[in-house]
Amino acid sequence: MEHELLLKNISKSFSGVQALKDITFQAKSGEIVALLGENGAGKSTLLKIMSGVYFQDEGEIYLDGKQMHFTSPLDAIKSGINIIYQERQLVYDLTVMENVYMENIPAKNGFVDYKNANARTQALIDMFGLPFKATDKVSSLNVAHQQMVEIIKAVRRKCPVIAFDEPTAPLTDSEIEGLYKIIRRLQEEGKIILYVSHRLQELFDLTDRVVVMKDGAHVTTVNTSEVTSQDLVRYMVGRDLGDIYDRLDRCTKMGKPLLEVKHLNNKWLKDVSFTLHEGEILGFAGLVGAGRTETMRAIFGADKLDSGQILIEGKEVRIRSPKEAMEYGIGLCPEDRKHQGLVLGMSVKENISMSVLPSVAKNRILDKKLEEDLADRVIKRFDIKTPTSQKVVKELSGGNQQKVILGRWISTNPKILILDEPTKGIDVGAKAEIYQTVHDLAKTGIGVIFISSELTEVINVCENIVVMYEGKITAKLNREKDHVAEETVLSAAMDHLNT
C-alpha cells in the first residue's frame, strides 16, 4: 500500500514565542526526507506535534488523505506515526521483548504469552541480523543495540511513518553503517522516513529531499542530489559561513604546564599520561569506549584511580570527588548534557548559579539580585537565546543548553576546563560559535581539554591531539607539525599504529 504524509500550515507558539510558523511539506512511501535547521529552528517541536506530545495551534496533519487528531503519543502510534527520539524511550530493567510489546503484549487465556511474544520479537531481531536475544535485558545492550530496539518497536507496530531524531549521535562509524542498512530496508518496504541530523554528510548518504527550517519557518525544500553542503548551510543560517575553521580567531600562545597526568590506571585506563598547558586546547579523539570520558572522570574525581599522579601547576594533588576537583580549578562539561549537565526542570538562572551558590549568597542565604545579575552576565557573554533567565532550561535548543553549561563553569573561574562532546547534537552555526568561544577562553590562559568523536572537528579546533584506544594512549599529534589527517587519527584510534 502506498502512503502519503502531509503537514499543512502547522503553527505553534509557547508563552507568546512563535516556535513554528505555517510549516507545510509532504512525503510519500519509499522517501527519506530530512528535516534540517539550526538548533531552535523548530524541528523538535514539529516532531512532538506529529507524535502527539504537543497539539498545533493551527494547521492539519493528513496521513493517506485522512486528517489526524492526536491526543497522546500512543494515539499517534496507533494512527501510524512513530518518532524515534535521540533520548531513547526504553525501560532498561525490562527485556527486549517487553520493551517491543510494551503497550500490547500478546496474551493467552488472560496471561502473558511469553513464548509467542519472545518468538515474534526474535523473528524481528533476526530479520535485521542483530546479535542479541529477545530475552536479553535492555540494560545489557550497548547504545547502538538499544537504538535498534527502538527501531524494532516501530517496525513491530507497522507504522507507515517513522521519524529519526539525531539517531547517530551516540554511534560509532561501523554502527552508523548498520543503521543505514536498516533505514534503507525500511525505505524499500515503503515506509515514509523522516530524518533529523546535524551531520550534513548523513543527509547526502541517505536522503532524497531536505526540508530546511529557520526560526520556526519553512525556508525551502530541495532535492539532496541537487545541492551542496554549503548550499544547505546557507539556507540554514541565512549566510555563507565559508570554512568555519579558517575563520577562527585562534589562541596561538601556550604558557606553563597547568595539568600533568602521569601513569593513570584503573579498570578502564592503562598507563595514561599527558600534559595540558595554559592557553592550550588539547583534543582527545578515539572510538566510543576508547577511554576518553573515563580519563576525565578519573581526573575530576568521579571515578577512583588505582595508581598514577595528577599535578596541577607542578604540585601533586589527590582528587577524591568532583567537589575537590572544583576547588583545584577544574570544570567538566559532561557528554550527556540533559542527564548529567543540566537540571532540565529548573530555570536558566538556577542552572547557571548552582555551581557558585556561595558567590550569590549573603550570610548563607541566596541573594536573588546577585543570582539574577550573574545569569544576565552569562546570557549576554555567551549570547544565550532565551527570552528571560527564568525560562525553564529544557525549553532551550541544544546549542543554547550547551552555552548555559559553559557559562556556569566559566562562572567558577576555572584554570582547567574539560569539554566532553560539546557540540554533540548541535547545528553548524552554533558549532562555529562554540569553537570561537573555546579559543576565546584559551586566550585568557584557561587550559581546555576538548573531546570529540568528529575527527574533522578535533583536528581543526585543537592544536594538539591525544588519541586513545581501549583505555590507552596510542598517539600524541600536533596539528601543524604532524600535518594531521583524519586517516592518521582514525588509524591510531583503531590501534593500527601499534599492530
KAGIFEN-V736499 format. One line per field, one symbol per residue. ss: DSSP state (H for helix, E for strand, L for the rest). phi: phi as a letter, one per 30 degrees, with the letter a starting at -180 (. if undefined). psi: psi as a letter, one per 40 degrees, with the letter a starting at -180 (. if undefined). Layout:
ss = ???
phi = ???
psi = ???
//
This chain:
ss = LLLEEEEEEEEEEELLEEEEEEEEEEEELLLEEEEELLLLLLHHHHHHHHLLLLLLLEEEEEELLEEELLLLHHHHHHHLEEEELLLLLLLLLLEHHHHHLLLLLLEELLEELHHHHHHHHHHHHHHLLLLLLLLLEHHHLLHHHHHHHHHHHHHHLLLLEEEEELLLLLLLHHHHHHHHHHHHHHHHLLLEEEEELLLHHHHHHHLLEEEEEELLEEEEEEEHHHLLHHHHHHHHHLLLLLLLLLLLLLLLLLLLEEEEEEEEELLLLLLEEEEEELLLEEEEELLLLLLHHHHHHHHLLLLLLLEEEEEELLEEELLLLHHHHHHLLEEEELLLHHHHHLLLLLEHHHHHHLLLHHHHEELLEELHHHHHHHHHHHHHHLLLLLLLLLLEHHHLLHHHHHHHHHHHHHLLLLLEEEEELLLLLLLHHHHHHHHHHHHHHHHLLLEEEEELLLHHHHHHHLLEEEEEELLEEEEEEELLLLLLLHHHHHHHHLLHHHL
phi = .dbbcbcbhdbabbhicdcbbhdbabbbeicccdcbldejdjddddddddcidccddbjbcbbhicdcbccaeddddddjbbccdeddcbcddcdeedddcedadebbhibdcdddddddddddddeciccbcddddeddddeddddddeddeddddhddcbccchdceccdeddddddedddddddddjdcccbcacdddddddcccbbccbbhicdcabbdedcbcddddddddciacdidddddddddccccddcbbcbhdbadccbhdbabcceicccdbbldeidjdddddddddidbdcdajbbcchicdbcccaeddedddjccbcddcddcccbcddcdeeddddddbeedcbbhiceceddddddddddeddchddadadddddddddedddddddeddddddhddbbccchdcdicddddeeddededddddddjdcccbcadddedddcdcdbbccbbhibdcabbcecdchdcedddddddciddcc
psi = hhihhhhhfhihihfehhdhgfhhiiiiheihhihhiiheeeddddddddeedihidiiihhhfehhhhheiddddddeehhhhidhhgihdeiidddddfdeghhihfeihgddddddddddddddefifiideiiddeiiddddddddddddddefhdhhhhhfdedeiiddddddddddddddddeeihhhhhiehdddddddidihhhihfeihdihihdeeiiddddddddeeiheahdddehgihehiaihdhhhhfhhaedigfhhihhiheihhihiiihededdddddddeediiidiiihhhfehhihheiddddddefhihhidgdddedigdeiidddddedefddefihfehhhddddddddddddddefhghdieehhdeeiidddddddddddddeefidhhhhhfeehfiiddddddddddddddddeehhhhhhiehdddddddidihhhihfeiheihihdddefhiddddddddefdee.
//
